[in-house]
Amino acid sequence: MMASFTLPMVTLPQISRSLGAGPTGPVWILGSIALGLASLLLVAGGLADDYGRRRVLVTGTGVLAASSVAAALSTSIAEFVLARLVQGGASAAMLAASLGIVGHAYPAGSERVRATGRYGAMIGLGTLAGPLVSGLGYSVMSWRATYWLMGLAALLLTLVSARVLRESGGMVPRRFDLPGVVLLSLGIAALVAGVTEGRVGWSRPVVPVAFALAAALIAAFVAVERRRREPLLDLRLFGRAEFLVATAGALVVGVAIVGLIGYLPTVLEAAHGLTPLDAGLLLSVWAGLSFVSSLLARHVRLGTAARLALGFGLSAAGFTGLLATGASLSLPLVVAGLAVSGVGSGLINSSITHLAIESVPAHRVSMGSGASNTARSFGSSLGSAGMAASVGGFGLAQGTAVAVGACVALTGVAALAALRVRS
């Protein structure tokens, strides 16, 4: 799923030229999958808990295969963006259901810590695979080849999942919360659409209209959910410190980490003439160490919240090495910054994954996963928009420094906040 999310990061200019993208095209190439993902994560989590996690995972993986083929065959920007939207919805089903399966298989204790660490490591591995496969595929064939490969991989995963996974969830399905599903999905969609369009210009009429619509729909969702006996999202969970940290921490990850790392290839290619493969190899330092540190996170003898705080602190420290990236390229400094922040990201992924399922009732683990990853997905859209706005407003060199400085500050504050939580 994360490989699908990160595929166009290093080939954005090439895809834009191939499909004749206008001024808003590149924005939607990057933002469309986040729109589909954020809009449906909570819905997918609720469906997985109520109607079967294996069923939702297999369905999502099959749809990802089909939508990847559609992306490979696209002849216009509209077709490609639509395919990416569907990829986002399919990824939502996969992400929410898969973490729910992990939570069900490992109910508590050290085995759950180990399993969530491995799950977090797969997030890092997927982030690593996307840019590398995309850069390599473009250098050997074309950007379309990577989407054919993604479709094949998703098809194989569909067949394997259907054969080997056992069903969990869905023993006593709750009443389907149609008003909640409609209001939340449309509300988050409007919010992400407003942020995405804002990257082209925040004063454009469509932006405040989208935000106003999002505010009205989400307010209506809250009002409806408070009255329902079986809500899509139990709002009382926000009274639990662990759930609040998992959700808020995921939002910070999206804004300050995914947003920055996702935009970094654009800076490297525009400012220093790096090729897509060069940029992908640099990002592999960050993603590779994120994968390794998440796998080894269980050996860090700290509580989950303290481990999360350490991860945010390392991310803040590492990002300081990227402050001058828009003006000059010091490879040792950039590699060191990506390495330190990559270790921090791995600790964050394992900790947030654990908190997301630990902070909710056992029969609602997919919903907990959906809430956390919704925050991460929306945050990534907000972070990418902030990076683009900074570069557009201040220029490549100064704008990159401003945006990276903001990410350093935000991850530093998140580290201090996480220290205040007992776990």
Secondary structure in CASP SS format (residue, H / E / C, confidence):
PFRMAT SS
TARGET T0000
AUTHOR 0000-0000-0000
METHOD secondary structure of the structure
MODEL  1
M C 1.00
M H 1.00
A H 1.00
S H 1.00
F H 1.00
T H 1.00
L H 1.00
P H 1.00
M H 1.00
V C 1.00
T C 1.00
L H 1.00
P H 1.00
Q H 1.00
I H 1.00
S H 1.00
R H 1.00
S H 1.00
L H 1.00
G C 1.00
A C 1.00
G C 1.00
P C 1.00
T C 1.00
G H 1.00
P H 1.00
V H 1.00
W H 1.00
I H 1.00
L H 1.00
G H 1.00
S H 1.00
I H 1.00
A H 1.00
L H 1.00
G H 1.00
L H 1.00
A H 1.00
S H 1.00
L H 1.00
L H 1.00
L H 1.00
V H 1.00
A H 1.00
G H 1.00
G H 1.00
L H 1.00
A H 1.00
D H 1.00
D H 1.00
Y H 1.00
G C 1.00
R H 1.00
R H 1.00
R H 1.00
V H 1.00
L H 1.00
V H 1.00
T H 1.00
G H 1.00
T H 1.00
G H 1.00
V H 1.00
L H 1.00
A H 1.00
A H 1.00
S H 1.00
S H 1.00
V H 1.00
A H 1.00
A H 1.00
A H 1.00
L H 1.00
S C 1.00
T C 1.00
S C 1.00
I H 1.00
A H 1.00
E H 1.00
F H 1.00
V H 1.00
L H 1.00
A H 1.00
R H 1.00
L H 1.00
V H 1.00
Q H 1.00
G H 1.00
G H 1.00
A H 1.00
S H 1.00
A H 1.00
A H 1.00
M H 1.00
L H 1.00
A H 1.00
A H 1.00
S H 1.00
L H 1.00
G H 1.00
I H 1.00
V H 1.00
G H 1.00
H H 1.00
A H 1.00
Y C 1.00
P C 1.00
A C 1.00
G C 1.00
S H 1.00
E H 1.00
R H 1.00
V H 1.00
R H 1.00
A H 1.00
T H 1.00
G H 1.00
R H 1.00
Y H 1.00
G H 1.00
A H 1.00
M H 1.00
I H 1.00
G H 1.00
L H 1.00
G H 1.00
T H 1.00
L H 1.00
A H 1.00
G H 1.00
P H 1.00
L H 1.00
V H 1.00
S H 1.00
G H 1.00
L H 1.00
G H 1.00
Y H 1.00
S H 1.00
V H 1.00
M C 1.00
S C 1.00
W H 1.00
R H 1.00
A H 1.00
T H 1.00
Y H 1.00
W H 1.00
L H 1.00
M H 1.00
G H 1.00
L H 1.00
A H 1.00
A H 1.00
L H 1.00
L H 1.00
L H 1.00
T H 1.00
L H 1.00
V H 1.00
S H 1.00
A H 1.00
R H 1.00
V H 1.00
L C 1.00
R C 1.00
E C 1.00
S C 1.00
G C 1.00
G C 1.00
M C 1.00
V C 1.00
P C 1.00
R C 1.00
R C 1.00
F C 1.00
D C 1.00
L H 1.00
P H 1.00
G H 1.00
V H 1.00
V H 1.00
L H 1.00
L H 1.00
S H 1.00
L H 1.00
G H 1.00
I H 1.00
A H 1.00
A H 1.00
L H 1.00
V H 1.00
A H 1.00
G H 1.00
V H 1.00
T H 1.00
E H 1.00
G H 1.00
R C 1.00
V C 1.00
G C 1.00
W C 1.00
S C 1.00
R C 1.00
P C 1.00
V H 1.00
V H 1.00
P H 1.00
V H 1.00
A H 1.00
F H 1.00
A H 1.00
L H 1.00
A H 1.00
A H 1.00
A H 1.00
L H 1.00
I H 1.00
A H 1.00
A H 1.00
F H 1.00
V H 1.00
A H 1.00
V H 1.00
E H 1.00
R H 1.00
R H 1.00
R C 1.00
R C 1.00
E C 1.00
P C 1.00
L C 1.00
L C 1.00
D C 1.00
L H 1.00
R H 1.00
L H 1.00
F H 1.00
G H 1.00
R C 1.00
A H 1.00
E H 1.00
F H 1.00
L H 1.00
V H 1.00
A H 1.00
T H 1.00
A H 1.00
G H 1.00
A H 1.00
L H 1.00
V H 1.00
V H 1.00
G H 1.00
V H 1.00
A H 1.00
I H 1.00
V H 1.00
G H 1.00
L H 1.00
I H 1.00
G H 1.00
Y H 1.00
L H 1.00
P H 1.00
T H 1.00
V H 1.00
L H 1.00
E H 1.00
A H 1.00
A H 1.00
H H 1.00
G C 1.00
L C 1.00
T C 1.00
P H 1.00
L H 1.00
D H 1.00
A H 1.00
G H 1.00
L H 1.00
L H 1.00
L H 1.00
S H 1.00
V H 1.00
W H 1.00
A H 1.00
G H 1.00
L H 1.00
S H 1.00
F H 1.00
V H 1.00
S H 1.00
S H 1.00
L H 1.00
L C 1.00
A H 1.00
R H 1.00
H H 1.00
V C 1.00
R C 1.00
L C 1.00
G C 1.00
T H 1.00
A H 1.00
A H 1.00
R H 1.00
L H 1.00
A H 1.00
L H 1.00
G H 1.00
F H 1.00
G H 1.00
L H 1.00
S H 1.00
A H 1.00
A H 1.00
G H 1.00
F H 1.00
T H 1.00
G H 1.00
L H 1.00
L C 1.00
A C 1.00
T C 1.00
G C 1.00
A C 1.00
S C 1.00
L C 1.00
S C 1.00
L H 1.00
P H 1.00
L H 1.00
V H 1.00
V H 1.00
A H 1.00
G H 1.00
L H 1.00
A H 1.00
V H 1.00
S H 1.00
G H 1.00
V H 1.00
G H 1.00
S H 1.00
G H 1.00
L H 1.00
I H 1.00
N H 1.00
S H 1.00
S H 1.00
I H 1.00
T H 1.00
H H 1.00
L H 1.00
A H 1.00
I H 1.00
E H 1.00
S C 1.00
V C 1.00
P C 1.00
A H 1.00
H H 1.00
R H 1.00
V H 1.00
S H 1.00
M H 1.00
G H 1.00
S H 1.00
G H 1.00
A H 1.00
S H 1.00
N H 1.00
T H 1.00
A H 1.00
R H 1.00
S H 1.00
F H 1.00
G H 1.00
S H 1.00
S H 1.00
L H 1.00
G H 1.00
S H 1.00
A H 1.00
G H 1.00
M H 1.00
A H 1.00
A H 1.00
S H 1.00
V H 1.00
G H 1.00
G H 1.00
F H 1.00
G C 1.00
L H 1.00
A H 1.00
Q H 1.00
G H 1.00
T H 1.00
A H 1.00
V H 1.00
A H 1.00
V H 1.00
G H 1.00
A H 1.00
C H 1.00
V H 1.00
A H 1.00
L H 1.00
T H 1.00
G H 1.00
V H 1.00
A H 1.00
A H 1.00
L H 1.00
A H 1.00
A H 1.00
L H 1.00
R C 1.00
V C 1.00
R C 1.00
S C 1.00
END
